[in-house]
């Protein structure tokens, strides 16, 4: 049965991988045109990327039966926003994409990517052509990159969901303990079930993009998984592509909870923005704790 499942996964993903390669080539070829026609390149790359992401979403939701529940605030269709989220597993991307599809913004999603990817032929070049902010761990380098990446969004009013996993890494118990120890040492409150968020990138993003009149809000997404009474149990990347009946058969539940904050309601100073993000993470942890209690009670 396992072999059949592996073959099924290969049959589902092989055509998508071929299409992904062709899409990366097409996006890479647009890179030299970006300086001449940035708006056109942005629109075309959004269409190509949207088709790639929608295909893999179809594999996850329809071919493999993942049922995604969306809850929380009403998100207006077509609205541009800064998006922050917790990060647990590869499946997090499906949660965000499910919401983006419902709101007509799938192709407009842009994620922060590692600066080193610029050197990777096709994949990295394609991300660069799309306008993904390419950042490193050096804040001085990142600041100049963000200035460049955000300039087009502000001046040309390009529609976008600019998405950041604010913890900067995937959650693990080891990292959770390290995060707790750091918060205790620095006298900061620590959120339940989450890592303490990195604030510098969020501050720079909001301070840049609040000048763009079409960026209307910050979306705070909380991603939650459940398998039976197991809290935050997510499938592996390969499971999302190969396991049939992920929800009804394998028992996974997928949930994304959205909160919307008008960008004009956010505080003005850097210190206040850091505290604002910290408070959102405290509230996210409380929401996750409520879901954990439901798991234990069922």
C-alpha positions in Angstrom: 0.0 0.0 0.0 2.9 2.4 0.8 4.4 1.7 -2.6 1.1 2.4 -4.3 0.9 5.7 -2.4 4.4 6.7 -3.4 3.7 6.0 -7.0 0.4 7.9 -6.8 2.3 10.9 -5.3 4.8 10.8 -8.2 2.1 10.6 -10.8 0.4 13.6 -9.2 3.5 15.8 -8.8 5.6 14.9 -11.9 3.5 17.0 -14.3 3.5 19.9 -11.8 7.3 19.7 -11.4 7.7 19.9 -15.2 5.4 22.9 -15.3 7.3 24.5 -12.4 10.6 24.2 -14.3 9.0 25.8 -17.4 7.6 28.6 -15.2 11.0 29.2 -13.6 12.5 29.5 -17.0 9.8 31.9 -18.2 10.2 34.1 -15.0 14.0 34.1 -15.4 13.7 35.4 -18.9 11.7 38.3 -17.7 14.5 39.5 -15.3 16.3 41.6 -17.9 13.0 43.3 -18.8 12.2 44.3 -15.2 14.0 47.6 -15.3 12.3 48.6 -18.6 8.7 47.5 -17.8 8.4 46.7 -14.1 4.6 46.9 -14.1 4.3 44.5 -17.0 6.8 42.1 -15.5 5.0 42.2 -12.2 1.6 41.4 -13.8 2.9 38.6 -16.0 5.0 37.0 -13.3 1.9 37.2 -11.0 -0.1 35.2 -13.5 2.6 32.6 -14.0 3.2 32.2 -10.3 -0.5 32.1 -9.6 -1.0 29.2 -12.0 1.9 27.2 -10.4 0.5 27.8 -6.8 -3.1 27.0 -7.8 -2.0 23.7 -9.4 -0.2 22.5 -6.2 -3.2 23.7 -4.2 -5.5 21.5 -6.3 -3.3 18.5 -5.6 -3.5 19.2 -1.9 -7.2 20.1 -1.5 -8.9 18.2 -4.3 -6.7 15.2 -5.3 -5.7 14.6 -1.7 -8.8 15.7 0.1 -7.4 18.3 2.5 -10.2 20.4 4.0 -9.1 23.9 5.1 -11.2 25.9 7.5 -10.9 29.7 7.4 -12.2 31.8 10.4 -11.8 35.2 11.9 -12.3 38.7 10.5 -13.7 39.3 7.1 -10.9 40.0 4.6 -12.0 42.2 1.7 -11.4 40.7 -1.8 -8.6 42.2 -3.7 -7.2 44.2 -0.9 -3.4 44.8 -0.6 -1.9 44.1 2.8 1.1 43.2 4.9 0.6 39.6 6.1 2.3 38.0 9.2 2.0 34.4 10.2 3.3 31.7 12.5 5.3 29.0 10.8 5.1 25.3 11.6 5.4 23.2 8.4 5.5 23.1 4.6 1.7 22.9 4.7 1.6 26.5 6.0 1.8 27.7 2.4 -1.4 25.9 1.6 -3.2 27.6 4.4 -2.2 31.0 3.2 -2.9 30.1 -0.4 -6.4 28.9 0.4 -7.2 32.3 1.9 -5.5 34.1 -1.0 -7.6 32.2 -3.5 -10.8 33.1 -1.7 -9.8 36.7 -1.8 -8.5 36.8 -5.4 -4.9 37.5 -4.4 -3.1 34.2 -5.0 -0.8 35.5 -7.8 -0.1 38.7 -5.9 1.4 36.8 -2.9 5.0 37.8 -2.3 7.2 36.2 0.4 10.5 37.2 1.9 13.2 34.9 0.5 16.8 34.3 1.3 19.2 36.6 -0.5 21.5 33.7 -1.5 18.7 32.5 -3.8 19.6 35.2 -6.3 22.6 33.0 -7.3 20.4 30.0 -8.0 19.7 29.7 -11.8 16.0 29.8 -12.7 14.5 29.3 -9.3 16.2 32.3 -7.6 16.2 34.4 -10.8 12.4 33.8 -11.1 11.8 34.9 -7.5 13.9 38.0 -8.1 11.9 38.8 -11.3 8.7 38.4 -9.4 9.7 41.1 -6.9 10.2 38.8 -3.9 12.2 40.8 -1.2 15.5 39.0 -0.9 17.0 39.3 2.5 19.9 38.1 4.6 20.6 38.0 8.3 22.5 41.3 8.1 20.1 44.2 8.9 22.3 46.7 7.1 22.1 44.7 3.9 18.4 44.0 4.3 17.5 47.6 4.8 18.9 48.6 1.4 17.2 45.6 -0.2 13.9 46.4 1.3 14.2 50.1 0.2 14.7 48.7 -3.4 11.9 46.1 -3.2 9.3 48.4 -1.7 10.0 51.3 -3.9 8.0 49.8 -6.8 5.2 48.8 -4.5 4.8 52.3 -3.2 5.4 54.3 -6.4 3.4 52.0 -8.8 0.8 50.9 -6.3 1.3 47.3 -7.3 -1.3 45.0 -5.7 0.3 42.6 -3.2 0.1 40.4 -0.1 3.6 40.8 1.3 3.9 37.8 3.5 6.3 37.2 6.4 6.8 34.3 8.8 7.7 36.6 11.6 9.4 33.9 13.7 12.0 33.6 10.9 12.1 29.8 11.2 9.9 26.8 11.7 8.6 26.0 15.1 10.3 23.1 17.0 10.3 22.2 20.7 14.1 22.9 20.8 13.6 26.4 19.3 10.7 27.0 21.6 12.8 26.3 24.7 15.5 28.6 23.3 13.0 31.3 22.7 11.6 31.0 26.2 15.1 31.2 27.7 15.9 34.4 25.6 12.6 36.0 26.7 13.3 35.2 30.3 16.8 36.6 30.1 15.6 39.8 28.4 12.4 40.2 30.5 10.0 39.8 27.6 6.7 38.0 27.7 6.7 34.7 25.8 3.8 33.6 23.7 2.3 30.1 24.2 3.0 27.6 21.4 5.0 30.1 19.3 8.5 31.5 19.0 9.0 35.1 19.9 8.6 37.2 16.7 11.5 39.0 15.0 10.4 42.7 14.8 12.9 44.5 12.7 11.6 43.3 9.3 8.0 43.9 10.3 8.9 47.5 11.4 10.7 48.2 8.2 7.9 46.8 6.1 5.1 48.7 7.8 7.1 52.0 7.9 7.7 51.7 4.1 4.3 50.5 3.0 2.1 52.7 5.1 3.2 55.4 2.6 1.5 53.4 -0.2 -2.2 54.4 -0.3 -3.3 51.0 -1.7 -1.8 49.0 1.3 -4.9 49.1 3.6 -4.2 46.6 6.4 -2.1 44.2 8.3 -3.4 40.6 8.3 -2.4 38.5 11.3 -2.8 34.8 10.4 -2.6 32.0 12.9 -2.1 28.5 11.4 -3.4 25.5 13.4 -3.2 21.8 12.7 -4.9 18.9 14.5 -4.8 15.1 14.0 -7.3 13.4 16.3 -6.4 14.8 19.8 -2.8 15.7 18.6 -2.2 19.4 18.7 -0.2 21.1 16.0 0.3 17.8 14.2 1.0 18.7 10.5 1.7 16.4 7.6 5.1 16.3 5.9 5.7 18.0 2.6 5.6 14.6 0.8 2.4 13.6 2.7 0.6 16.7 1.4 1.4 15.6 -2.2 0.9 11.8 -1.9 -1.5 10.8 0.9 -5.2 10.5 -0.3 -8.1 11.6 1.9 -5.9 13.7 4.2 -8.8 15.0 6.2 -11.4 12.3 6.2 -9.0 9.3 6.0 -5.7 10.4 7.6 -7.6 12.6 10.1 -5.8 15.9 9.6 -7.6 19.2 10.3 -6.3 22.4 8.7 -7.3 25.8 10.0 -6.2 29.4 9.3 -7.5 32.2 11.6 -7.3 35.7 10.2 -7.4 39.0 12.0 -7.4 42.3 10.1 -6.0 45.6 11.4 -6.3 48.8 9.3 -2.8 50.0 8.7 -3.7 53.5 10.0 -4.6 52.0 13.4 -1.0 50.8 13.9 1.3 52.9 16.1 3.8 55.3 14.5 7.2 54.7 16.3 9.5 51.7 15.8 9.3 50.8 19.5 5.6 50.9 19.5 5.4 48.7 16.4 7.6 46.1 18.0 5.3 46.1 21.1 2.3 45.8 18.8 3.7 42.7 17.0 4.7 41.2 20.4 1.1 41.6 21.6 -0.3 40.0 18.5 1.9 37.0 19.2 0.7 36.8 22.8 -2.9 36.8 21.5 -2.1 34.2 18.9 -0.7 32.0 21.6 -3.9 32.4 23.6 -6.0 31.4 20.6 -3.8 28.3 20.0 -4.1 27.4 23.6 -7.9 27.4 23.3 -7.6 25.1 20.3 -5.3 22.8 22.3 -7.9 22.6 25.1 -10.5 21.5 22.6 -8.1 18.8 21.4 -7.7 17.5 24.9 -11.5 17.6 25.6 -12.4 15.7 22.5 
